[in-house]
Amino acid sequence: MSLVGTPEPVAEPRRSAGLTAAAIATLAQAVLIGLAGAVVGVVALGLTLDLLVGIVWALIRSVGIDAATPGLFPDLAIDNLDTYLFLLVVATVLLLLARHEHGLARGMLAGAPEAIRGVVGVQWWFLGIGLLIAFWTLVIAESAVTFPVVAVAIPLVVLILVAVGGERPFPSGGGGGSSFSGASDERWNFRSRTERKEALLAVGFLAPALVIFYGFFFYPVGRLLHFAIYQQNRTGTAERYVGFSQLTDVLAGDEFREGLQHTLTYVLFTVPAGLLLGIVLAVVANRRLKGIKFFQTVLSSTVATSVAVASVIFFVLLNPQVGYFKVNWLAEPNQVLFGVSLSSVWQNLGLTFIIVLAGLQAVPDELVESATLDGAGPIRRFFSVTLPIISPTLLFLIVVLTVFAFQAFAQIDILTAGGPAGASETLVFKIFQRQQPIDLGEGSAMALGLFGITFLVTMGQFMILDRRVHYGS
């Protein structure tokens, strides 16, 4: 038995003219990023020193030392602490990134395979971030900066040189690693006509989706961010930069807090009730009985009802003079959101019913029969067999109904117009009210806040509920 283990094979260095040129371009990119980090760091340190002096001066003024010499100490702005800290973080990130890229470039010059994969992954990250920044600076802010050149032009050059050097310029997830880890040794033949055609075909298939996402998502979000950090005049013909102070002031203000409270109350009124009623009706209608299709059609018919029709119906039903229920819920501040939520629950009931019924009909009969033979009653069969199988359907419904509730506007506008006394003004309604150019920045900040909250709530639902969802075969 040999005590000496077999040494692992060492990957041979990979050198070529294309890889050498790619390493030099990466090194130049690292130098430019390092210079940018140094400049930002110097600016941040200077502003931080001003901040420290301003804090000392504020302390001096607070104890009245300057009473005898009021003009001795200058007034320094100390209300931009977030800007100073942000610049320090940016400078630190740029310097660390420059150091990392410098190491990768040196390893690439030595022909290290892992350095080549690392450079490819970093360039793709740079390309994605650079395209976003270029979109912002050229389309939204309408001013060019040099960073998109560093993060768009140089990455493209590096990736092309890597391909010319015989390496695969696309990150791959071989070996169970990250998609940007470059763990696969598969090479991409730049001279292969077949692979070039496949790449062009993939771009062709992705192009329509990218165009749609750009026109209906990325561009509107970019414009929202632009209006959130700029303040318009009354006619919308001029604007001035106010930074993120407008965004933070709006998100921390009473109007946004009040709208968020109304929105969350509306969500609690509509989502649990709508989901529970849809499940109950779907379970009741999931029978093999004569004429059951008629009842299924009736229960699902509300899916074809518009928001306007549903709102008018409940406006008549809840009218205290001529309505069927003769209640005054829509005029009471403490009950108005409950009254409005009834129309939403009724309108979304058809969609919930159809989706839950489809999930119930996909439950294998063998599992239900086996549970019945084991002595499980209807309630136990539902919670032990049926509910785990339709849990992905319920997760989908929870997310969709929550998003619908966060975006509710038409039913509130028709039934209450935000009243009484603003008791039903949700975030979307408050955003709608800010249509004048002078209010556009505040409305855009509220819209970004609503987007962020909806995104966090949705991700939280996936993270919490996904662990309790059973994805069976």
C-alpha angles and dihedrals in degrees: 000000000000117000092200114083124223108264116239114250114257117225113246117245114260115218132166138141092262093051092047091052090047090052091051091050090049090050090051089050090051091051092051092047090048091052091049090050091049092050093048089046093053091049091047092049091049092050090046091054089051088050092052091048089048091052091050090048091050089053091049091051091047093060093042098241091139094056093104094044107030094168097050098086121052123230109250126191111245098166096091099075092131091056093051093049091046091054091049091052092047092050092049093048093048093049093048090047091050090051092049092049091048089057092048092049091052091049090048091053087053090052097245109166094211090053090053091052090046092052091050092051094047092049092053090051089048091049093053094047092042092053090052092049092045089051090051098046099041102034106025105028092027093217129108124231132184098240095078087055090055093042099040111026098040095046090051091050092048094049092048091050091049089053092048088050090060100258130121109260093198122084113239135197099222118150094027094287130131120292088248097043094088092218094155123086092206111130128216114224106220090191094053110109092202095056092045090053091048091051092050090047091052091050090049092053092047096045098079092050092047091050092050093046090048095050098041104029120012097042096046092047090049091051090048091054090048093052091044093061096037128065120217127212122238094273097039093238096116138030139187131207114252099166125216092322091091090050094050093044092052095045091048094044130106094245094059092043092051093047091048091051091052091046094051090047089052090049091052090050097049111031103054094038094046093047094046094048092047092052093048094048093045092051091049093047094046094094135120095233133135111265095012090126089067092056091045089054092049093048092049096044094094089072087075093053118101124226091249094053093046091048093050091048093054092041087062095040093052096042108126093215108037103008126113095239095034095209129146098220096127091057098047116087092213095049105032096094090050090052093049092047091060091068091049093049091050094046095048092043093087093054092047091047094051095048095046091045090052089051092049092050089054092060108109113248090219092067093050092047091048091051090048092052089050089059100257115153126221095270094046091046090053096050097037102038114011101039096052091049095050093041093105088055091050091049089053091049094048091053095045095046091048092052090047090052093049090052097046113135116128097063091049093047093049099041104037110357086224095306164163093067091327094301093135100040104127123187093267091051091050090050090051091054092058099072099125115100092242090055095042095097093052092047092048091051090052090049091052090048091051090049091050094048093047090049093049093046091049093048090047090053091052093046095047102035099035090071089059094047118102115216101190129175 
